Amino acid sequence: MIELRHLRALTLLRETGSMVRAAERLHLTQSALSHLFREMEERHDQALFVRKSRPLRFTSAGLRLLQLADEVMPRVKLAQRDLVRLASGQAGRLNIAIECHSCYQWLMPTLDHYRDNWPEVELDLSSGFHFAPLPALVRGDLDLVVTSNPDPELKGIHYQPLFSFEMCLAVSRKHPLAEKSWVAPQDLAGEVQITYPVERERLDIFQHFLDPAGVEPAEIRTAELTVMMVQLAASGRGVCALPNWALHEYLQKGFIAQLRLGEKGLWSTLYAAVREEMLEQAFLEDFLHTARETSFADLKGIRAAN
């Protein structure tokens, strides 16, 4: 018998190319996922993929099951969503604010998918640059805030992890730091730091890297658009810290060099902040699901949040 959970596990293994990453996405231990695949192979009396192959290589049996998954899983998801909509029987409002422009890279495709599935939900989107989004969420002016800086002092707010990502430093390819693979806070003491125009306590580069080390950049320069920040860094007019997925395109084109912040890297988690009373709203639950699915399909270098 072929089960949906087996097809789901196999498709995630294909997407991630890694047993570890697939297990994270399924919220399983690697041991539990290995057991699931052994169960599938024993059931079908043949291997589904070649262990320790790089890149991961599927057998003919594995490819046939993946073909079935590609045919069946989208229809199952659509039916599940339709049943939820029928059960909820209601329209709604999602007034969303985001705290970084780089989020548009995954948020806009998410909104496109979501509009197709929930046309009756009124969607609105604003940047959180020029006001404090989380207090506005508490007041009811907003319905969802995308943030990497949860405020534990605010009551009645639930922070739903979306994914974890690495903050990296973009520098000109001619910059003296470009030869390094990672930088220490002291390496940035004489640099112009290019940031989004928000308070420094809301920026990971200060909150989790420079400030704890007591390091102050030579100057802070702001730009509202990610592409402007990268352009300034590429032309040698400063350095900027951005999520790894936001830098991927520019790195592939050779516009910049990318360095880790610290030897082990600086990782952060992106959250969807919502009021607790909205958690059981079907249209909100499906938005969160769509956001996670779209992010892992479109973004490079992210991983499941713990």
Sequence and secondary structure as in RCSB ss.txt:
>XXXX:A:sequence
MIELRHLRALTLLRETGSMVRAAERLHLTQSALSHLFREMEERHDQALFVRKSRPLRFTSAGLRLLQLADEVMPR
VKLAQRDLVRLASGQAGRLNIAIECHSCYQWLMPTLDHYRDNWPEVELDLSSGFHFAPLPALVRGDLDLVVTSNP
DPELKGIHYQPLFSFEMCLAVSRKHPLAEKSWVAPQDLAGEVQITYPVERERLDIFQHFLDPAGVEPAEIRTAEL
TVMMVQLAASGRGVCALPNWALHEYLQKGFIAQLRLGEKGLWSTLYAAVREEMLEQAFLEDFLHTARETSFADLK
GIRAAN
>XXXX:A:secstr
   HHHHHHHHHHHHHS HHHHHHHHT  HHHHHHHHHHHHHHHTS SEETT SS EE HHHHHHHHHHHHHHHH
HHHHHHHHHHHHH   EEEEEEES GGGHHHHHHHHHHHHHH TTEEEEEEESSSS HHHHHHHTS SEEEES  
 TTSTTEEEEEEEEEEEEEEE TTSGGGG SEE GGGGTTSEEEE SS GGG HHIIIIIGGGT   SEEEE SS
HHHHHHHHHTTS EEEEEHHHHHHHHHTTS EEEEESTT EEEEEEEEEEGGGTT HHHHHHHHHHHHHHHHH S
S B   
